[in-house]
Amino acid sequence: MRPALLHHVHQLSDDDLPAYVYDLPGLREHARAIRAALPRRVELLYAAKANSDPHLLHALAEHIDGFEVASGGEIRHIRSLLPDAPIAFGGPGKTPAELIQALDAGAERLHIESEHELRTLTTLLGDRTADVLLRVNVPVAVRSVALAMGGRPSPFGLDPSQLDRCRHIIAADGRIRLHGLHAHLASGLDARAHLALVDQVMGWADRWAHQRGITLTEVNIGGGMDVDYADSRRVFDWPAFGIGLRRTLERHPDLTLRIEPGRSVTAYCGWYITQVLDIKFSRGEAFAVLRGGTHHLRTPAAKRHNQPFEVVPDDSWHQPWTRPEARGEPVTLVGQLCTPKDVLARRAMVNRLRVGDRIAFAMAGAYAWNISHQEFLMHPHPTFHHVDVPDAPVEDAHAFQTA
Ligand SMILES: *Cc1c(COP(=O)(O)O)cnc(C)c1O
């Protein structure tokens, strides 16, 4: 944790905990670096569902080309914060009311998921126009990844056999402009695997377009860039990805590529700060019970990983009994919920962990608070903090110890 953030963590009172602390300069720098690694003919959208915190969206807006939204709620949210930001409306199960909302909001793309959805759109357009991509479940071999959305039977996107019918509906309607195809097929891909997938998608799309005498001008290759929770320094290799996409673009002079990552953009800027309430030993194994839990940070339960963390020691201890602690041993960090699933990190090695010490869980900026079952057990919600200062004096860094 960089010094300015750590400084903020020290300023928090126990009553402020648990707390989400967001690093806005860190997010801006990360987004700037992603943008800089991409060729000009790649448009960068941010998938708002990963984290739609208003401060994060504002920080991102200056570095990206727009937002991918997947509900009427997200459309309303983005429009209220950023009235002019381009939005692309995707996701399965769009209701007629949401389609109207997207048209009213001036969505610059609709990602069509089915023939029925397309036909519904034609009944809602009136004298308006719509700009669409057809989302396809491209028949590619997606190797085993965290979440596969395509390349096998899936509720997402159109079966390739449906594409021609959709093209005909679009051609007959006259108000709908087909810009190209959309293929978000998998999550958890490193740069090399993602580029291999892009090659497969483009190979298929080229044949498809060629057989129909169409020039492809736009393909959205989705998000799903990997975040490695086991090693926060191993970030997705954006420079290598940019080089690979540049090669694809060189073979396609008329093509604009779009990407719409979520997790890989905001995961690193969020921290969940909590505190050790109790330490106990059960049949020889150490457990630390923390304020809060997976109802605030569901990510480790959802992804079945250990959430990375740092220990922020707190030396104040005013009780007459020995302060409970674990030393140089694996500790399982659990929350306050009455379920064995409330585990944030299992058997993680710590040098020393005491009741009252604070724990800063890293990589809590995406699919964290907003995917959590926040009302389960009715504990207080975390407090939220947005640190927007560069690093504070370095002496603050000494207070901190790595788990
Ligand atoms: C969720 C989603 C994304 C973002 O995925 P990440 O894994 O967060 O990068 C992009 N596009 C679509 C269609 C999605 O459903």
The ligand as a Tripos MOL2 file, in Angstrom:
@<TRIPOS>MOLECULE
LIG
   15    15     1     0     0
SMALL
NO_CHARGES

@<TRIPOS>ATOM
      1 C1        -18.7260   -8.5010  -17.5900 C.3       1 LIG1
      2 C2        -18.5270   -8.1420  -18.9920 C.ar      1 LIG1
      3 C3        -17.3830   -7.4390  -19.3790 C.ar      1 LIG1
      4 C4        -16.2510   -7.1370  -18.4310 C.3       1 LIG1
      5 O1        -15.6070   -8.3150  -18.0550 O.3       1 LIG1
      6 P1        -14.2840   -8.2500  -17.1190 P.3       1 LIG1
      7 O2        -13.9870   -9.6870  -16.8620 O.co2     1 LIG1
      8 O3        -14.6440   -7.5010  -15.9000 O.co2     1 LIG1
      9 O4        -13.2270   -7.5710  -17.9100 O.co2     1 LIG1
     10 C5        -17.2880   -7.0180  -20.6990 C.ar      1 LIG1
     11 N1        -18.2730   -7.3030  -21.5940 N.ar      1 LIG1
     12 C6        -19.3740   -8.0000  -21.2530 C.ar      1 LIG1
     13 C7        -20.4050   -8.2700  -22.2770 C.3       1 LIG1
     14 C8        -19.5420   -8.4460  -19.9520 C.ar      1 LIG1
     15 O5        -20.6120   -9.1600  -19.6250 O.3       1 LIG1
@<TRIPOS>BOND
     1     1     2 1
     2     2     3 ar
     3     2    14 ar
     4     3     4 1
     5     3    10 ar
     6     4     5 1
     7     5     6 1
     8     6     7 2
     9     6     8 1
    10     6     9 1
    11    10    11 ar
    12    11    12 ar
    13    12    13 1
    14    12    14 ar
    15    14    15 1
@<TRIPOS>SUBSTRUCTURE
     1 LIG1         1 GROUP 0 **** ****
